[in-house]
Amino acid sequence: MPTFLNEGCVFGPVLSRRLGLSLGVNLNASDGKRCTFDCLYCENGLNEQRRTTTPLPTCAQIGAALEARLSEMAGEGRLPDVITLACNGEPTLNPEFCEVVDVACALRDRFAPSSRIAVLSNATMADRPRVHAALERVDDNILKLDTVDAAYVRLLDRPQVPYDVGRVVETLASFHGHVIVQTIFVTGSVGGFDLDNTKERYVAPWLEALRRIGPEAVTVYTVARDVPVAGVEKAPREAIDAICARVRALGIACTAAY
């Protein structure tokens, strides 16, 4: 099924379902993907399909591209709601991730002081001290937790590094509220395995994890673009709305993207 890669160090802006007008910052190569997950639903494609040996962009390259684009947008009188450090894959894999955060914050302050800095990450590197500290500096620290069921993680997210979901929950809790938990809900089946994580066996333990984490907000979503593996399907709106209501009942803000 068709998937895509983000081109260049800076892309967009695009109208994000969750973030508003988002100017993307790609910390990975433009011709491939590097990720510590290999999700069945990834809009960038599977890791094997997108493998590349192209060097990662440097902080200097990313900063120059971001400065040029923000200067251009300022001249047009149209600035982004958010500058999003995302990637063709996992942004924190770039060894200069922490430096990129600092540069992005400085350029935001210079050109677009009302814009937020966001990071979209799968949280696999968030327990590393320098990465953790960098994530504390951004406005929207958006970290993934699709489920707390280990078998389901192995099926849907397919971690490529050691992944202990209990440790991830504790890492998210260690931000003391400065974290937005991002969770995808899907239906369908792959290889005879039911993918529907809107069921109570998945939702109830996930809600308990949210109690432990105490995030500032939760964002739930479902697939909206093509996915690389047949059988992964969109979760129904009514199921997502019901899950959002249960999150809000915990006293946690929750938004949904369908």
Secondary structure, 3 states (H helix, E strand, C coil): CCCCCCCCCEEEEEEECCCEEEEEEECCCCCCCECCCCCCCCCCCCCCCCCCCCCCCCHHHHHHHHHHHHHHHHHHCCCCCEEEEECCECHHHCCCHHHHHHHHHHHHHHHCCCCEEEEEECCCCCCCHHHHHHHHHCCEEEEECCCCCHHHHHHHCCCCCCCCHHHHHHHHHCCCCCCEEEEECEEEEECCEECCCCCHHHHHHHHHHHHHHCCCEEEEECCCCCCCCCCEEECCHHHHHHHHHHHHHCCCEEEEEC
